[in-house]
Amino acid sequence: MPLPEPALPRRRLHGRRIELEGFLREDGRYEIDASLTDVKDIDYPIASGLRPAGVPVHLMRIRLAFDGDFNITEAFACSDGVPYPGYCDTIGPAYARLVGLNLVRGFRRTVGEMFADVRGCTHLTELLASLPTAAIQTVASLRRDNEDTREKPFQLDRCHALESSAEAVRRYYPKWYRKVDGLG
């Protein structure tokens, strides 16, 4: 169901675009390229000077390489559009510390701790929160999601629709369906 029409006429002031693309490298590893762009639809005066409408206030990029077990093997971050040039754009190298983390085991919590407050860039750190699911979708592109394996499919019990006792699991993943007492 789509959002309802706005109750009153309105004018957009700000747009944020987050884009993530997943790739398979020739060496068998995967990469995610992620970007976050903030644009104002009006001229935006900030302490460092006027940012004209349509010129990004933020343009942050991250590239992570990871293996088939979702372990990060390479990490790069850069800030190509920032409100405070010469300051905001110096934190990128700190994100190399992501190497060695696992994208699907405690990643968001660890990132939140590693780059909290002044130890990172709010926007780069926020962008990282989208990478685990993008990585899963990238790897899933090459796998059948309900193939018969001994391991429970990764996506089960990670959202309300795919709880082991849900109708969707009974229908699409019957091997992994678990009836709840008094239901099903």
C-alpha positions in Angstrom: 0.0 0.0 0.0 1.5 3.4 -1.0 1.8 6.4 1.3 -1.3 8.5 1.3 -1.3 11.8 -0.6 0.0 14.7 1.5 -2.7 16.4 3.5 -1.6 19.9 2.4 0.5 21.3 -0.4 4.2 21.2 0.3 7.6 22.2 -1.1 10.6 19.9 -0.9 13.6 21.5 0.8 16.0 18.6 1.1 16.7 15.3 -0.6 18.9 12.4 0.5 19.8 9.6 -1.9 21.5 6.5 -0.7 22.7 4.1 -3.4 24.2 0.7 -3.0 25.6 -1.6 -5.7 26.9 -5.1 -5.2 29.5 -6.7 -7.5 31.3 -10.0 -7.9 35.0 -9.6 -8.5 37.1 -11.8 -10.7 38.9 -13.2 -7.6 35.6 -14.5 -6.2 35.2 -11.8 -3.6 32.3 -9.4 -3.5 32.2 -5.6 -3.3 29.6 -3.1 -2.3 29.9 0.5 -3.4 27.7 2.8 -1.3 27.1 6.5 -1.5 25.1 9.0 0.4 24.2 12.4 -1.2 22.3 15.2 0.5 21.1 18.1 -1.7 19.1 21.2 -0.7 16.5 22.5 -3.1 17.2 26.1 -2.0 20.4 28.0 -1.5 21.8 26.9 1.8 23.9 29.3 3.9 26.3 27.5 6.2 29.3 28.6 8.3 31.7 27.6 5.5 29.8 29.6 2.9 26.8 29.4 0.7 25.9 26.0 -0.8 23.9 26.7 -3.9 20.6 24.7 -4.5 21.4 21.4 -6.2 25.0 21.2 -5.1 25.6 18.3 -2.7 26.1 19.3 0.9 27.2 15.7 1.6 28.6 13.3 -0.9 30.1 10.3 0.9 31.2 7.0 -0.6 32.3 3.7 0.9 33.6 0.6 -0.8 33.9 -2.7 1.0 35.2 -6.0 -0.3 34.2 -9.2 1.5 34.5 -12.9 1.1 31.8 -15.6 0.9 31.5 -15.7 4.7 30.9 -11.9 4.8 34.3 -11.1 6.3 35.5 -7.6 5.2 38.8 -7.8 3.4 39.1 -4.2 2.2 37.5 -0.9 3.2 37.7 2.5 1.6 35.8 5.7 2.5 35.9 9.2 1.0 34.0 12.4 1.4 33.8 14.2 -2.0 31.2 16.8 -0.9 31.3 18.1 2.6 30.1 21.2 4.5 33.5 21.9 6.0 36.2 21.2 3.4 39.6 20.3 4.8 38.0 19.0 8.0 35.1 16.6 7.2 36.9 15.0 4.4 39.9 13.8 6.5 38.2 11.0 8.4 38.0 8.5 5.4 41.2 6.6 6.3 39.8 5.7 9.8 37.2 3.5 8.1 40.0 1.1 7.0 39.5 -0.3 10.6 36.4 -2.1 9.2 38.8 -4.8 7.7 38.3 -8.0 9.7 34.7 -7.3 10.8 31.9 -9.6 9.6 29.0 -7.9 7.9 26.4 -10.2 9.3 27.6 -10.8 12.9 27.3 -7.8 15.1 28.4 -5.4 12.4 26.0 -2.5 13.2 26.7 -2.6 16.9 30.4 -2.8 16.4 30.4 0.1 13.9 28.3 2.2 16.2 30.9 1.7 19.0 34.0 2.1 16.7 32.9 5.3 15.1 30.7 6.9 17.7 30.7 10.7 18.2 34.0 12.3 17.1 35.6 9.0 16.2 33.9 9.0 12.8 31.6 10.8 10.4 27.9 10.7 11.2 27.0 10.3 7.6 29.6 7.6 6.7 28.7 5.6 9.8 25.0 6.0 9.0 25.6 4.7 5.5 27.4 1.6 6.8 24.1 0.5 8.5 22.7 -0.4 5.1 25.7 -2.5 4.0 24.8 -5.8 5.7 21.5 -6.3 3.9 23.1 -5.1 0.6 25.8 -7.7 1.1 23.3 -10.4 1.7 21.3 -9.4 -1.4 24.5 -9.3 -3.5 25.5 -12.9 -2.4 21.9 -14.1 -2.8 22.0 -13.1 -6.4 24.0 -16.2 -7.1 22.1 -18.6 -4.8 18.6 -20.0 -4.8 17.0 -18.8 -1.6 15.1 -22.1 -0.9 17.6 -24.7 -2.1 17.7 -27.8 0.1 20.6 -27.5 2.4 21.4 -28.7 5.9 21.7 -25.1 7.1 18.7 -23.0 7.8 18.4 -20.3 5.1 19.9 -17.1 6.4 16.9 -14.9 6.0 14.7 -17.0 8.3 13.9 -15.6 11.7 15.4 -12.2 10.7 12.1 -10.4 10.0 8.4 -10.8 11.0 7.3 -12.3 7.6 10.0 -15.0 7.8 9.6 -16.1 11.5 9.9 -19.9 11.6 6.3 -20.1 12.7 4.9 -17.8 10.0 2.7 -18.8 7.1 5.3 -17.7 4.6 7.8 -20.1 6.0 5.3 -22.9 6.0 4.5 -22.2 2.4 8.0 -21.5 0.9 10.4 -23.2 3.4 8.3 -26.1 4.8 11.4 -28.0 6.0 12.1 -25.1 8.4 8.6 -24.4 9.5 8.0 -24.7 13.2 4.5 -24.8 14.5 3.9 -22.8 17.6 1.8 -24.5 20.4 -1.9 -23.8 19.8 -1.3 -22.4 16.3 -0.9 -23.8 12.8 
